[in-house]
Amino acid sequence: MPATPQMRKANDKAAKNITKRGNVKLTSKKDNQYPVSPEMIALFVFVVIGSAVFQIIQSVWMAY
């Protein structure tokens, strides 16, 4: 059974890795990516700062 083009490409990539003898990249992911997306960080900051501002406003209102 002949190999599909995708399988041939994968086999070529693996064959190139075999000839490197220990210098194979451990992962294909980029190393400079954050574990948490910037959107989640922005949401967290919004919730923390927003709750602090709300607490300050509430304490000012209760003082009167």
CHARMM internal coordinates of N, CA and C (Angstrom, degrees):
IC EDIT
DIST 1 N 1 CA 1.4530
DIST 1 CA 1 C 1.5336
ANGL 1 N 1 CA 1 C 108.10
DIST 1 C 2 N 1.3264
ANGL 1 CA 1 C 2 N 118.34
DIHE 1 N 1 CA 1 C 2 N 124.15
DIST 2 N 2 CA 1.4673
ANGL 1 C 2 N 2 CA 120.36
DIHE 1 CA 1 C 2 N 2 CA -178.60
DIST 2 CA 2 C 1.5191
ANGL 2 N 2 CA 2 C 111.08
DIHE 1 C 2 N 2 CA 2 C -71.53
DIST 2 C 3 N 1.3177
ANGL 2 CA 2 C 3 N 113.77
DIHE 2 N 2 CA 2 C 3 N 150.02
DIST 3 N 3 CA 1.4681
ANGL 2 C 3 N 3 CA 119.97
DIHE 2 CA 2 C 3 N 3 CA -179.59
DIST 3 CA 3 C 1.5244
ANGL 3 N 3 CA 3 C 109.70
DIHE 2 C 3 N 3 CA 3 C -78.03
DIST 3 C 4 N 1.3061
ANGL 3 CA 3 C 4 N 114.91
DIHE 3 N 3 CA 3 C 4 N 146.26
DIST 4 N 4 CA 1.4631
ANGL 3 C 4 N 4 CA 120.07
DIHE 3 CA 3 C 4 N 4 CA 176.91
DIST 4 CA 4 C 1.5257
ANGL 4 N 4 CA 4 C 108.83
DIHE 3 C 4 N 4 CA 4 C -75.40
DIST 4 C 5 N 1.3318
ANGL 4 CA 4 C 5 N 118.13
DIHE 4 N 4 CA 4 C 5 N 161.43
DIST 5 N 5 CA 1.4707
ANGL 4 C 5 N 5 CA 119.72
DIHE 4 CA 4 C 5 N 5 CA 178.66
DIST 5 CA 5 C 1.5322
ANGL 5 N 5 CA 5 C 112.79
DIHE 4 C 5 N 5 CA 5 C -58.18
DIST 5 C 6 N 1.3162
ANGL 5 CA 5 C 6 N 116.58
DIHE 5 N 5 CA 5 C 6 N -36.18
DIST 6 N 6 CA 1.4586
ANGL 5 C 6 N 6 CA 119.64
DIHE 5 CA 5 C 6 N 6 CA 179.38
DIST 6 CA 6 C 1.5240
ANGL 6 N 6 CA 6 C 110.72
DIHE 5 C 6 N 6 CA 6 C -66.49
DIST 6 C 7 N 1.3280
ANGL 6 CA 6 C 7 N 115.68
DIHE 6 N 6 CA 6 C 7 N -40.00
DIST 7 N 7 CA 1.4616
ANGL 6 C 7 N 7 CA 119.69
DIHE 6 CA 6 C 7 N 7 CA -179.58
DIST 7 CA 7 C 1.5255
ANGL 7 N 7 CA 7 C 110.90
DIHE 6 C 7 N 7 CA 7 C -68.83
DIST 7 C 8 N 1.3379
ANGL 7 CA 7 C 8 N 116.87
DIHE 7 N 7 CA 7 C 8 N -38.80
DIST 8 N 8 CA 1.4598
ANGL 7 C 8 N 8 CA 119.83
DIHE 7 CA 7 C 8 N 8 CA 177.16
DIST 8 CA 8 C 1.5252
ANGL 8 N 8 CA 8 C 110.81
DIHE 7 C 8 N 8 CA 8 C -62.42
DIST 8 C 9 N 1.3384
ANGL 8 CA 8 C 9 N 116.14
DIHE 8 N 8 CA 8 C 9 N -41.38
DIST 9 N 9 CA 1.4582
ANGL 8 C 9 N 9 CA 120.83
DIHE 8 CA 8 C 9 N 9 CA 179.17
DIST 9 CA 9 C 1.5371
ANGL 9 N 9 CA 9 C 110.16
DIHE 8 C 9 N 9 CA 9 C -62.66
DIST 9 C 10 N 1.3350
ANGL 9 CA 9 C 10 N 116.72
DIHE 9 N 9 CA 9 C 10 N -44.21
DIST 10 N 10 CA 1.4597
ANGL 9 C 10 N 10 CA 120.91
DIHE 9 CA 9 C 10 N 10 CA 178.58
DIST 10 CA 10 C 1.5199
ANGL 10 N 10 CA 10 C 111.14
DIHE 9 C 10 N 10 CA 10 C -64.30
DIST 10 C 11 N 1.3301
ANGL 10 CA 10 C 11 N 117.18
DIHE 10 N 10 CA 10 C 11 N -39.73
DIST 11 N 11 CA 1.4628
ANGL 10 C 11 N 11 CA 120.57
DIHE 10 CA 10 C 11 N 11 CA 178.84
DIST 11 CA 11 C 1.5252
ANGL 11 N 11 CA 11 C 111.47
DIHE 10 C 11 N 11 CA 11 C -65.69
DIST 11 C 12 N 1.3258
ANGL 11 CA 11 C 12 N 117.36
DIHE 11 N 11 CA 11 C 12 N -41.31
DIST 12 N 12 CA 1.4635
ANGL 11 C 12 N 12 CA 120.87
DIHE 11 CA 11 C 12 N 12 CA 177.52
DIST 12 CA 12 C 1.5240
ANGL 12 N 12 CA 12 C 111.33
DIHE 11 C 12 N 12 CA 12 C -62.22
DIST 12 C 13 N 1.3244
ANGL 12 CA 12 C 13 N 115.81
DIHE 12 N 12 CA 12 C 13 N -41.86
DIST 13 N 13 CA 1.4581
ANGL 12 C 13 N 13 CA 119.98
DIHE 12 CA 12 C 13 N 13 CA 179.60
DIST 13 CA 13 C 1.5352
ANGL 13 N 13 CA 13 C 110.24
DIHE 12 C 13 N 13 CA 13 C -64.24
DIST 13 C 14 N 1.3144
ANGL 13 CA 13 C 14 N 117.50
DIHE 13 N 13 CA 13 C 14 N -41.91
DIST 14 N 14 CA 1.4614
ANGL 13 C 14 N 14 CA 121.19
DIHE 13 CA 13 C 14 N 14 CA 179.23
DIST 14 CA 14 C 1.5238
ANGL 14 N 14 CA 14 C 110.57
DIHE 13 C 14 N 14 CA 14 C -67.29
DIST 14 C 15 N 1.3216
ANGL 14 CA 14 C 15 N 117.25
DIHE 14 N 14 CA 14 C 15 N -37.97
DIST 15 N 15 CA 1.4623
ANGL 14 C 15 N 15 CA 120.49
DIHE 14 CA 14 C 15 N 15 CA 179.42
DIST 15 CA 15 C 1.5249
ANGL 15 N 15 CA 15 C 110.74
DIHE 14 C 15 N 15 CA 15 C -64.86
DIST 15 C 16 N 1.3213
ANGL 15 CA 15 C 16 N 117.29
DIHE 15 N 15 CA 15 C 16 N -38.24
DIST 16 N 16 CA 1.4577
ANGL 15 C 16 N 16 CA 120.50
DIHE 15 CA 15 C 16 N 16 CA 177.39
DIST 16 CA 16 C 1.5237
ANGL 16 N 16 CA 16 C 110.23
DIHE 15 C 16 N 16 CA 16 C -65.23
DIST 16 C 17 N 1.3290
ANGL 16 CA 16 C 17 N 117.26
DIHE 16 N 16 CA 16 C 17 N -37.72
DIST 17 N 17 CA 1.4556
ANGL 16 C 17 N 17 CA 120.68
DIHE 16 CA 16 C 17 N 17 CA 179.00
DIST 17 CA 17 C 1.5236
ANGL 17 N 17 CA 17 C 111.61
DIHE 16 C 17 N 17 CA 17 C -67.05
DIST 17 C 18 N 1.3082
ANGL 17 CA 17 C 18 N 116.93
DIHE 17 N 17 CA 17 C 18 N -34.49
DIST 18 N 18 CA 1.4618
ANGL 17 C 18 N 18 CA 120.49
DIHE 17 CA 17 C 18 N 18 CA -178.71
DIST 18 CA 18 C 1.5201
ANGL 18 N 18 CA 18 C 110.62
DIHE 17 C 18 N 18 CA 18 C -65.86
DIST 18 C 19 N 1.3264
ANGL 18 CA 18 C 19 N 116.20
DIHE 18 N 18 CA 18 C 19 N -36.93
DIST 19 N 19 CA 1.4681
ANGL 18 C 19 N 19 CA 118.95
DIHE 18 CA 18 C 19 N 19 CA -177.94
DIST 19 CA 19 C 1.5185
ANGL 19 N 19 CA 19 C 112.55
DIHE 18 C 19 N 19 CA 19 C -74.71
DIST 19 C 20 N 1.3208
ANGL 19 CA 19 C 20 N 118.80
DIHE 19 N 19 CA 19 C 20 N -11.56
DIST 20 N 20 CA 1.4659
ANGL 19 C 20 N 20 CA 121.06
DIHE 19 CA 19 C 20 N 20 CA 179.72
DIST 20 CA 20 C 1.5265
ANGL 20 N 20 CA 20 C 112.32
DIHE 19 C 20 N 20 CA 20 C -78.69
DIST 20 C 21 N 1.2878
ANGL 20 CA 20 C 21 N 118.83
DIHE 20 N 20 CA 20 C 21 N -18.93
DIST 21 N 21 CA 1.4717
ANGL 20 C 21 N 21 CA 125.56
DIHE 20 CA 20 C 21 N 21 CA 174.91
DIST 21 CA 21 C 1.5199
ANGL 21 N 21 CA 21 C 113.73
DIHE 20 C 21 N 21 CA 21 C 48.65
DIST 21 C 22 N 1.3162
ANGL 21 CA 21 C 22 N 117.00
DIHE 21 N 21 CA 21 C 22 N 68.20
DIST 22 N 22 CA 1.4522
ANGL 21 C 22 N 22 CA 121.50
DIHE 21 CA 21 C 22 N 22 CA 174.04
DIST 22 CA 22 C 1.5128
ANGL 22 N 22 CA 22 C 114.69
DIHE 21 C 22 N 22 CA 22 C 99.04
DIST 22 C 23 N 1.3042
ANGL 22 CA 22 C 23 N 118.54
DIHE 22 N 22 CA 22 C 23 N -8.30
DIST 23 N 23 CA 1.4518
ANGL 22 C 23 N 23 CA 121.52
DIHE 22 CA 22 C 23 N 23 CA 179.22
DIST 23 CA 23 C 1.5250
ANGL 23 N 23 CA 23 C 111.73
DIHE 22 C 23 N 23 CA 23 C -102.16
DIST 23 C 24 N 1.3025
ANGL 23 CA 23 C 24 N 116.59
DIHE 23 N 23 CA 23 C 24 N 28.02
DIST 24 N 24 CA 1.4623
ANGL 23 C 24 N 24 CA 121.95
DIHE 23 CA 23 C 24 N 24 CA -177.71
DIST 24 CA 24 C 1.5201
ANGL 24 N 24 CA 24 C 109.38
DIHE 23 C 24 N 24 CA 24 C -80.84
DIST 24 C 25 N 1.3336
ANGL 24 CA 24 C 25 N 116.68
DIHE 24 N 24 CA 24 C 25 N 136.70
DIST 25 N 25 CA 1.4637
ANGL 24 C 25 N 25 CA 119.70
DIHE 24 CA 24 C 25 N 25 CA 174.63
DIST 25 CA 25 C 1.5228
ANGL 25 N 25 CA 25 C 108.72
DIHE 24 C 25 N 25 CA 25 C -62.95
DIST 25 C 26 N 1.3174
ANGL 25 CA 25 C 26 N 115.99
DIHE 25 N 25 CA 25 C 26 N 138.81
DIST 26 N 26 CA 1.4570
ANGL 25 C 26 N 26 CA 119.87
DIHE 25 CA 25 C 26 N 26 CA -177.63
DIST 26 CA 26 C 1.5169
ANGL 26 N 26 CA 26 C 112.39
DIHE 25 C 26 N 26 CA 26 C -75.56
DIST 26 C 27 N 1.3280
ANGL 26 CA 26 C 27 N 117.06
DIHE 26 N 26 CA 26 C 27 N -29.40
DIST 27 N 27 CA 1.4536
ANGL 26 C 27 N 27 CA 119.74
DIHE 26 CA 26 C 27 N 27 CA -178.21
DIST 27 CA 27 C 1.5160
ANGL 27 N 27 CA 27 C 109.04
DIHE 26 C 27 N 27 CA 27 C -145.11
DIST 27 C 28 N 1.3041
ANGL 27 CA 27 C 28 N 115.86
DIHE 27 N 27 CA 27 C 28 N 157.74
DIST 28 N 28 CA 1.4582
ANGL 27 C 28 N 28 CA 119.62
DIHE 27 CA 27 C 28 N 28 CA 178.40
DIST 28 CA 28 C 1.5247
ANGL 28 N 28 CA 28 C 111.22
DIHE 27 C 28 N 28 CA 28 C -96.53
DIST 28 C 29 N 1.3327
ANGL 28 CA 28 C 29 N 117.30
DIHE 28 N 28 CA 28 C 29 N -0.81
DIST 29 N 29 CA 1.4585
ANGL 28 C 29 N 29 CA 121.00
DIHE 28 CA 28 C 29 N 29 CA 178.70
DIST 29 CA 29 C 1.5200
ANGL 29 N 29 CA 29 C 110.17
DIHE 28 C 29 N 29 CA 29 C -74.56
DIST 29 C 30 N 1.3101
ANGL 29 CA 29 C 30 N 115.82
DIHE 29 N 29 CA 29 C 30 N 153.74
DIST 30 N 30 CA 1.4579
ANGL 29 C 30 N 30 CA 120.25
DIHE 29 CA 29 C 30 N 30 CA 176.45
DIST 30 CA 30 C 1.5284
ANGL 30 N 30 CA 30 C 108.63
DIHE 29 C 30 N 30 CA 30 C -76.74
DIST 30 C 31 N 1.3228
ANGL 30 CA 30 C 31 N 116.13
DIHE 30 N 30 CA 30 C 31 N 140.52
DIST 31 N 31 CA 1.4552
ANGL 30 C 31 N 31 CA 120.80
DIHE 30 CA 30 C 31 N 31 CA -176.67
DIST 31 CA 31 C 1.5212
ANGL 31 N 31 CA 31 C 112.99
DIHE 30 C 31 N 31 CA 31 C -79.35
DIST 31 C 32 N 1.3326
ANGL 31 CA 31 C 32 N 117.84
DIHE 31 N 31 CA 31 C 32 N -19.53
DIST 32 N 32 CA 1.4562
ANGL 31 C 32 N 32 CA 119.71
DIHE 31 CA 31 C 32 N 32 CA -174.03
DIST 32 CA 32 C 1.5265
ANGL 32 N 32 CA 32 C 113.05
DIHE 31 C 32 N 32 CA 32 C -93.68
DIST 32 C 33 N 1.2983
ANGL 32 CA 32 C 33 N 118.86
DIHE 32 N 32 CA 32 C 33 N 17.29
DIST 33 N 33 CA 1.4576
ANGL 32 C 33 N 33 CA 120.99
DIHE 32 CA 32 C 33 N 33 CA 177.90
DIST 33 CA 33 C 1.5283
ANGL 33 N 33 CA 33 C 109.69
DIHE 32 C 33 N 33 CA 33 C -87.50
DIST 33 C 34 N 1.3352
ANGL 33 CA 33 C 34 N 114.69
DIHE 33 N 33 CA 33 C 34 N 145.34
DIST 34 N 34 CA 1.4523
ANGL 33 C 34 N 34 CA 120.04
DIHE 33 CA 33 C 34 N 34 CA 177.45
DIST 34 CA 34 C 1.5241
ANGL 34 N 34 CA 34 C 110.02
DIHE 33 C 34 N 34 CA 34 C -80.01
DIST 34 C 35 N 1.3300
ANGL 34 CA 34 C 35 N 118.58
DIHE 34 N 34 CA 34 C 35 N 147.99
DIST 35 N 35 CA 1.4568
ANGL 34 C 35 N 35 CA 119.95
DIHE 34 CA 34 C 35 N 35 CA 177.02
DIST 35 CA 35 C 1.5347
ANGL 35 N 35 CA 35 C 112.31
DIHE 34 C 35 N 35 CA 35 C -70.27
DIST 35 C 36 N 1.3454
ANGL 35 CA 35 C 36 N 116.79
DIHE 35 N 35 CA 35 C 36 N -21.14
DIST 36 N 36 CA 1.4594
ANGL 35 C 36 N 36 CA 122.08
DIHE 35 CA 35 C 36 N 36 CA 179.02
DIST 36 CA 36 C 1.5212
ANGL 36 N 36 CA 36 C 107.52
DIHE 35 C 36 N 36 CA 36 C -122.89
DIST 36 C 37 N 1.3256
ANGL 36 CA 36 C 37 N 116.25
DIHE 36 N 36 CA 36 C 37 N 138.39
DIST 37 N 37 CA 1.4588
ANGL 36 C 37 N 37 CA 119.53
DIHE 36 CA 36 C 37 N 37 CA -178.00
DIST 37 CA 37 C 1.5284
ANGL 37 N 37 CA 37 C 110.96
DIHE 36 C 37 N 37 CA 37 C -69.92
DIST 37 C 38 N 1.3201
ANGL 37 CA 37 C 38 N 117.10
DIHE 37 N 37 CA 37 C 38 N 153.69
DIST 38 N 38 CA 1.4660
ANGL 37 C 38 N 38 CA 120.36
DIHE 37 CA 37 C 38 N 38 CA 178.42
DIST 38 CA 38 C 1.5289
ANGL 38 N 38 CA 38 C 112.52
DIHE 37 C 38 N 38 CA 38 C -61.20
DIST 38 C 39 N 1.3272
ANGL 38 CA 38 C 39 N 117.00
DIHE 38 N 38 CA 38 C 39 N -29.78
DIST 39 N 39 CA 1.4681
ANGL 38 C 39 N 39 CA 120.07
DIHE 38 CA 38 C 39 N 39 CA 177.70
DIST 39 CA 39 C 1.5192
ANGL 39 N 39 CA 39 C 111.20
DIHE 38 C 39 N 39 CA 39 C -64.68
DIST 39 C 40 N 1.3266
ANGL 39 CA 39 C 40 N 117.04
DIHE 39 N 39 CA 39 C 40 N -40.10
DIST 40 N 40 CA 1.4648
ANGL 39 C 40 N 40 CA 120.28
DIHE 39 CA 39 C 40 N 40 CA 179.23
DIST 40 CA 40 C 1.5316
ANGL 40 N 40 CA 40 C 111.04
DIHE 39 C 40 N 40 CA 40 C -68.85
DIST 40 C 41 N 1.3126
ANGL 40 CA 40 C 41 N 116.96
DIHE 40 N 40 CA 40 C 41 N -36.11
DIST 41 N 41 CA 1.4695
ANGL 40 C 41 N 41 CA 120.23
DIHE 40 CA 40 C 41 N 41 CA 176.81
DIST 41 CA 41 C 1.5202
ANGL 41 N 41 CA 41 C 109.67
DIHE 40 C 41 N 41 CA 41 C -65.46
DIST 41 C 42 N 1.3493
ANGL 41 CA 41 C 42 N 116.98
DIHE 41 N 41 CA 41 C 42 N -42.69
DIST 42 N 42 CA 1.4629
ANGL 41 C 42 N 42 CA 120.81
DIHE 41 CA 41 C 42 N 42 CA 179.03
DIST 42 CA 42 C 1.5275
ANGL 42 N 42 CA 42 C 110.62
DIHE 41 C 42 N 42 CA 42 C -63.18
DIST 42 C 43 N 1.3259
ANGL 42 CA 42 C 43 N 117.33
DIHE 42 N 42 CA 42 C 43 N -40.74
DIST 43 N 43 CA 1.4642
ANGL 42 C 43 N 43 CA 120.86
DIHE 42 CA 42 C 43 N 43 CA 178.02
DIST 43 CA 43 C 1.5272
ANGL 43 N 43 CA 43 C 110.38
DIHE 42 C 43 N 43 CA 43 C -63.01
DIST 43 C 44 N 1.3106
ANGL 43 CA 43 C 44 N 117.27
DIHE 43 N 43 CA 43 C 44 N -43.85
DIST 44 N 44 CA 1.4603
ANGL 43 C 44 N 44 CA 121.47
DIHE 43 CA 43 C 44 N 44 CA 179.30
DIST 44 CA 44 C 1.5255
ANGL 44 N 44 CA 44 C 110.98
DIHE 43 C 44 N 44 CA 44 C -61.54
DIST 44 C 45 N 1.3302
ANGL 44 CA 44 C 45 N 117.01
DIHE 44 N 44 CA 44 C 45 N -45.77
DIST 45 N 45 CA 1.4632
ANGL 44 C 45 N 45 CA 121.09
DIHE 44 CA 44 C 45 N 45 CA 179.46
DIST 45 CA 45 C 1.5282
ANGL 45 N 45 CA 45 C 109.93
DIHE 44 C 45 N 45 CA 45 C -63.77
DIST 45 C 46 N 1.3247
ANGL 45 CA 45 C 46 N 117.18
DIHE 45 N 45 CA 45 C 46 N -41.44
DIST 46 N 46 CA 1.4621
ANGL 45 C 46 N 46 CA 121.03
DIHE 45 CA 45 C 46 N 46 CA 178.66
DIST 46 CA 46 C 1.5265
ANGL 46 N 46 CA 46 C 110.90
DIHE 45 C 46 N 46 CA 46 C -60.59
DIST 46 C 47 N 1.3080
ANGL 46 CA 46 C 47 N 116.97
DIHE 46 N 46 CA 46 C 47 N -44.38
DIST 47 N 47 CA 1.4694
ANGL 46 C 47 N 47 CA 120.99
DIHE 46 CA 46 C 47 N 47 CA -178.74
DIST 47 CA 47 C 1.5303
ANGL 47 N 47 CA 47 C 110.19
DIHE 46 C 47 N 47 CA 47 C -66.42
DIST 47 C 48 N 1.3174
ANGL 47 CA 47 C 48 N 117.92
DIHE 47 N 47 CA 47 C 48 N -44.40
DIST 48 N 48 CA 1.4667
ANGL 47 C 48 N 48 CA 120.85
DIHE 47 CA 47 C 48 N 48 CA -177.34
DIST 48 CA 48 C 1.5237
ANGL 48 N 48 CA 48 C 110.93
DIHE 47 C 48 N 48 CA 48 C -67.72
DIST 48 C 49 N 1.3328
ANGL 48 CA 48 C 49 N 116.58
DIHE 48 N 48 CA 48 C 49 N -49.88
DIST 49 N 49 CA 1.4659
ANGL 48 C 49 N 49 CA 119.54
DIHE 48 CA 48 C 49 N 49 CA -178.98
DIST 49 CA 49 C 1.5249
ANGL 49 N 49 CA 49 C 110.70
DIHE 48 C 49 N 49 CA 49 C -69.13
DIST 49 C 50 N 1.3301
ANGL 49 CA 49 C 50 N 117.16
DIHE 49 N 49 CA 49 C 50 N -38.64
DIST 50 N 50 CA 1.4590
ANGL 49 C 50 N 50 CA 120.15
DIHE 49 CA 49 C 50 N 50 CA 178.32
DIST 50 CA 50 C 1.5142
ANGL 50 N 50 CA 50 C 112.52
DIHE 49 C 50 N 50 CA 50 C -62.64
DIST 50 C 51 N 1.3193
ANGL 50 CA 50 C 51 N 116.87
DIHE 50 N 50 CA 50 C 51 N -40.57
DIST 51 N 51 CA 1.4634
ANGL 50 C 51 N 51 CA 119.20
DIHE 50 CA 50 C 51 N 51 CA 179.18
DIST 51 CA 51 C 1.5300
ANGL 51 N 51 CA 51 C 110.66
DIHE 50 C 51 N 51 CA 51 C -69.51
DIST 51 C 52 N 1.3265
ANGL 51 CA 51 C 52 N 117.04
DIHE 51 N 51 CA 51 C 52 N -34.54
DIST 52 N 52 CA 1.4647
ANGL 51 C 52 N 52 CA 119.59
DIHE 51 CA 51 C 52 N 52 CA 177.95
DIST 52 CA 52 C 1.5321
ANGL 52 N 52 CA 52 C 110.39
DIHE 51 C 52 N 52 CA 52 C -66.08
DIST 52 C 53 N 1.3247
ANGL 52 CA 52 C 53 N 116.79
DIHE 52 N 52 CA 52 C 53 N -43.96
DIST 53 N 53 CA 1.4647
ANGL 52 C 53 N 53 CA 120.63
DIHE 52 CA 52 C 53 N 53 CA 178.45
DIST 53 CA 53 C 1.5261
ANGL 53 N 53 CA 53 C 110.12
DIHE 52 C 53 N 53 CA 53 C -63.65
DIST 53 C 54 N 1.3124
ANGL 53 CA 53 C 54 N 117.23
DIHE 53 N 53 CA 53 C 54 N -43.50
DIST 54 N 54 CA 1.4675
ANGL 53 C 54 N 54 CA 121.13
DIHE 53 CA 53 C 54 N 54 CA 178.13
DIST 54 CA 54 C 1.5241
ANGL 54 N 54 CA 54 C 110.55
DIHE 53 C 54 N 54 CA 54 C -60.55
DIST 54 C 55 N 1.3156
ANGL 54 CA 54 C 55 N 118.25
DIHE 54 N 54 CA 54 C 55 N -40.53
DIST 55 N 55 CA 1.4600
ANGL 54 C 55 N 55 CA 122.43
DIHE 54 CA 54 C 55 N 55 CA 179.46
DIST 55 CA 55 C 1.5214
ANGL 55 N 55 CA 55 C 110.42
DIHE 54 C 55 N 55 CA 55 C -64.82
DIST 55 C 56 N 1.3257
ANGL 55 CA 55 C 56 N 117.40
DIHE 55 N 55 CA 55 C 56 N -41.23
DIST 56 N 56 CA 1.4667
ANGL 55 C 56 N 56 CA 120.91
DIHE 55 CA 55 C 56 N 56 CA 178.83
DIST 56 CA 56 C 1.5299
ANGL 56 N 56 CA 56 C 110.38
DIHE 55 C 56 N 56 CA 56 C -64.40
DIST 56 C 57 N 1.3249
ANGL 56 CA 56 C 57 N 116.92
DIHE 56 N 56 CA 56 C 57 N -44.87
DIST 57 N 57 CA 1.4733
ANGL 56 C 57 N 57 CA 120.46
DIHE 56 CA 56 C 57 N 57 CA 179.24
DIST 57 CA 57 C 1.5171
ANGL 57 N 57 CA 57 C 110.33
DIHE 56 C 57 N 57 CA 57 C -62.53
DIST 57 C 58 N 1.3289
ANGL 57 CA 57 C 58 N 116.33
DIHE 57 N 57 CA 57 C 58 N -42.14
DIST 58 N 58 CA 1.4646
ANGL 57 C 58 N 58 CA 120.35
DIHE 57 CA 57 C 58 N 58 CA -179.24
DIST 58 CA 58 C 1.5296
ANGL 58 N 58 CA 58 C 110.80
DIHE 57 C 58 N 58 CA 58 C -65.41
DIST 58 C 59 N 1.3128
ANGL 58 CA 58 C 59 N 117.96
DIHE 58 N 58 CA 58 C 59 N -39.84
DIST 59 N 59 CA 1.4627
ANGL 58 C 59 N 59 CA 119.94
DIHE 58 CA 58 C 59 N 59 CA -179.66
DIST 59 CA 59 C 1.5406
ANGL 59 N 59 CA 59 C 111.21
DIHE 58 C 59 N 59 CA 59 C -70.04
DIST 59 C 60 N 1.3302
ANGL 59 CA 59 C 60 N 117.90
DIHE 59 N 59 CA 59 C 60 N -32.30
DIST 60 N 60 CA 1.4559
ANGL 59 C 60 N 60 CA 120.92
DIHE 59 CA 59 C 60 N 60 CA 176.69
DIST 60 CA 60 C 1.5208
ANGL 60 N 60 CA 60 C 109.49
DIHE 59 C 60 N 60 CA 60 C -68.16
DIST 60 C 61 N 1.3059
ANGL 60 CA 60 C 61 N 118.09
DIHE 60 N 60 CA 60 C 61 N -41.58
DIST 61 N 61 CA 1.4589
ANGL 60 C 61 N 61 CA 121.58
DIHE 60 CA 60 C 61 N 61 CA 179.36
DIST 61 CA 61 C 1.5237
ANGL 61 N 61 CA 61 C 112.18
DIHE 60 C 61 N 61 CA 61 C -66.00
DIST 61 C 62 N 1.3076
ANGL 61 CA 61 C 62 N 117.09
DIHE 61 N 61 CA 61 C 62 N -36.96
DIST 62 N 62 CA 1.4654
ANGL 61 C 62 N 62 CA 120.94
DIHE 61 CA 61 C 62 N 62 CA -178.63
DIST 62 CA 62 C 1.5250
ANGL 62 N 62 CA 62 C 111.05
DIHE 61 C 62 N 62 CA 62 C -74.96
DIST 62 C 63 N 1.3220
ANGL 62 CA 62 C 63 N 118.35
DIHE 62 N 62 CA 62 C 63 N -18.44
DIST 63 N 63 CA 1.4625
ANGL 62 C 63 N 63 CA 121.37
DIHE 62 CA 62 C 63 N 63 CA -179.82
DIST 63 CA 63 C 1.5253
ANGL 63 N 63 CA 63 C 111.18
DIHE 62 C 63 N 63 CA 63 C -72.34
DIST 63 C 64 N 1.3178
ANGL 63 CA 63 C 64 N 117.71
DIHE 63 N 63 CA 63 C 64 N -25.03
DIST 64 N 64 CA 1.4797
ANGL 63 C 64 N 64 CA 120.41
DIHE 63 CA 63 C 64 N 64 CA -178.49
DIST 64 CA 64 C 1.4877
ANGL 64 N 64 CA 64 C 112.09
DIHE 63 C 64 N 64 CA 64 C -87.49
END
COOR INIT
IC SEED 1 N 1 CA 1 C
IC BUILD
